[in-house]
Amino acid sequence: MTQYLLSVATIDGAPQRSPEEMQTAYEQVGRLNAELQSAGSTWVFAGGLAPASSATVVRAEGDQILVTDGPFTESKEHIGGFWVIDAPDLDAALAWATKAARACMEPVEVRPFQERPEG
């Protein structure tokens, strides 16, 4: 099995959802999480993230450590949440991502984790 990151894309300045829409998304994601967990080894971890504006970046530059406020990337698109799943192949991961995109009502990017070197 390969681990995949299913990351939820959020866009700064996008119209805010109503409290009812947010509640619907939370309920749908809760049901998806329960389905992932009941699928056995599929579920690894999931979580929602605070807004990108709450990020702190730590850089190592030689012997110096630089700490700055705000997200690393200067972008309007950020990761708003994620799932880490085990899936036998990309098609299975995409099937879960389809369910995830419907549940959270946002785009979901699918990326495999790098293979671990033998040894």
N, C-alpha and C positions, 0 to 999 in steps of 0.2 A: 504494500500500500504506500502511496505517496501522500504527504501532507500538502494541503493547499490552503492558501490565504484567500478568503472571500472578503474583500474590503468594500465597505459602503462609501460611495462618493457623496460628499456634500459640497454645496456651492455657496460661498459667501454672497450675501445680497439676494439670494433666491427668496421668493415669497415665503413667509412663515406659514406653517401649517396651523390650522385651528386646533384648539385643545381636543376636539372630537376626533380629528384626523390623527393627531399624535396618539391618542388613546387606542384608536383602531390599529395603528402601526405597532404599538407596544404589545397589544393582545396577539396580533398575527405573528410577531417575532417570538413571543412566548410559546405559541403553539408550534412554530417551526423548531425552536430549541428543544422542546419536548420530543418532537419527532426525530430530530437528529440524535438525541440521547438514547431514545428507545431503539434506534437502528444499530446499537451495539458499538463497535469500534469506530464509528464514523465521527462522533463528537470528540473534540479535543478541548476547545476553549472558545469562548466568545465574549465580547464586551462592547459597550458603547463608550465613546470618548467625549470628553468635554470639548468645547469649541477650540479651534486651532489658536485663537488669540490667547488661550491659557498655557500654551506650550512654552518651554524653555529649552534652548539649544546649548549644548556643551561641546566645545571644540578643543582638541589638543593641538597646539601649534608649537612644536619643539618642546621646550620645558614649560611653556605657559599653558594655562587653561583659561579659555575665554567662555564666559557664560552670558548669553543674551536672551532677552525676552522675545516672545513671538515665535511663530513657526519657522522652520528651517527654509522652506520654499516660499518664494514670493509668488503666491498663486491665489486664485479665487476658489480653487478646488482642493479639498482636503479629505482625509479619511475621517469619517464620522463614527465608524464602528467596524467590527470585523468578526469573522468566524475563522477558526482554524479547524479543518476537518481532515480525516483520513479518507481517501477514496482510491479505488483500484485503478482509475484512469481519468483522463481529462473529461471524457463524456459524463462520467458519474459526478465529477465536481461541478460541471456545467449544469447538470440537472438540479443539484442542490442550490447552485447560484440562482437559477431561475426561480426556485421557490423563495429564496432569500430576497431577491429583487421585488417579487410580488408582496412579500410579507412587510418589508420595511418601506416599500414604495419609493425606492431610490435605486440608482444604478449600482451594480455590484461587479467589481473587477475580480477575476480569478487568476491566481498566480501560484505555480508549484514552488515548494521549497527546494533549495538546492539539494542534490544528492550528497549524503555524507560519504567522505572518502573511506575506503576500507582500511582497517588497520587498527 
